[in-house]
């Protein structure tokens, strides 16, 4: 199952509640459109623990999106790139609220 880790900070003027609503809407559109299987809850990083050793990135928020398979992930990517609605609008809303996003994509062996 491919997964996408989204790491980011909110823009200084953005309130967490506003972002949470936009993120939930985006994930709902992905799922109801058949372009993702699941979206993990929005998470806050805990950098001051022995578990967190990433000294390169200092993002405060993250979330994971899960795809059924690579084909579904590819369809989601194409829909975002092609700005297929309503996904395009939802994606633009989310990206307008974040600063310095980093994405990591992986799948089980």
C-alpha atoms as one frame of an Amber mdcrd trajectory, in Angstrom:
protein
   0.000   0.000   0.000   1.638   3.266  -1.103   1.620   6.094   1.406   2.358
   9.791   1.177   3.774  11.648   4.168   2.986  15.352   4.043   5.174  17.551
   6.279   4.622  21.294   6.506   4.124  24.390   8.572   1.139  26.680   8.414
   1.582  30.178   7.080   1.841  32.624  10.006  -1.653  34.057   9.506  -3.404
  30.668   9.273  -5.268  29.277  12.260  -5.071  25.550  12.892  -8.872  25.149
  12.857  -9.075  26.688   9.382  -6.409  24.347   8.091  -7.976  21.292   9.736
 -11.244  22.000   7.918  -9.472  22.446   4.572  -7.389  19.300   5.094 -10.422
  17.195   6.060 -12.281  18.428   3.003  -9.327  17.603   0.731  -8.980  14.079
   2.135 -12.749  13.531   1.869 -12.684  14.536  -1.799  -9.772  12.160  -2.451
 -11.586   9.268  -0.813 -15.054   9.902  -2.248 -13.508  10.319  -5.715 -11.829
   6.924  -5.369  -8.367   8.518  -5.477  -7.229   7.454  -1.995  -8.155   4.831
   0.565  -7.536   6.664   3.815  -6.197   9.836   5.322  -4.584   9.652   8.734
  -5.473  12.370  11.217  -3.454  15.560  11.132  -0.519  15.141  13.512   1.739
  17.509  15.415   5.434  16.763  15.493   7.161  16.134  18.828  10.731  17.186
  18.024  12.092  17.162  21.570  12.002  13.415  22.011  14.663  10.799  21.525
  12.539   9.301  18.762  12.770  12.315  16.465  16.228  12.486  14.909  15.430
  14.493  11.760  17.653  17.533  12.136  17.198  18.687   8.512  13.491  19.463
   8.681  11.688  21.433  11.334   8.082  21.073  10.191   5.474  21.149  12.923
   2.602  19.308  11.216   2.245  16.131   9.210  -0.324  13.735   7.825  -0.334
  10.514   5.823  -2.523   9.616   2.858  -2.847   5.929   1.960  -3.492   4.563
  -1.522  -4.781   1.105  -2.468  -2.007   0.626  -5.026   0.353   2.528  -7.307
  -2.336   2.866  -9.982  -4.632   4.709  -7.571  -1.761   6.948  -6.429  -0.956
   7.722 -10.069  -4.582   8.640 -10.760  -4.610  10.975  -7.754  -1.382  12.631
  -8.924  -2.779  13.093 -12.440  -6.019  14.577 -11.096  -4.102  17.079  -8.977
  -1.728  17.970 -11.807  -4.654  18.387 -14.232  -6.649  20.357 -11.641  -9.645
  18.066 -11.979 -12.507  19.495  -9.947 -13.566  19.363  -7.190 -10.156  17.975
  -6.171  -8.252  20.855  -7.756 -10.013  23.518  -5.730  -9.652  21.537  -2.515
  -5.931  20.959  -3.163  -5.334  24.638  -3.979  -7.041  25.640  -0.716  -4.774
  23.345   1.324  -1.593  24.451  -0.441  -2.532  28.117  -0.006  -2.459  27.646
   3.780   0.897  25.920   4.176   4.514  26.955   4.073   7.509  24.859   3.044
   5.786  21.519   2.346   7.873  18.358   1.941   6.463  15.064   0.687   7.794
  11.536   1.129   6.224   8.682  -0.824   6.808   4.997  -0.055   5.285   1.517
  -0.259   5.867  -1.799   1.491   8.307  -4.224  -0.114
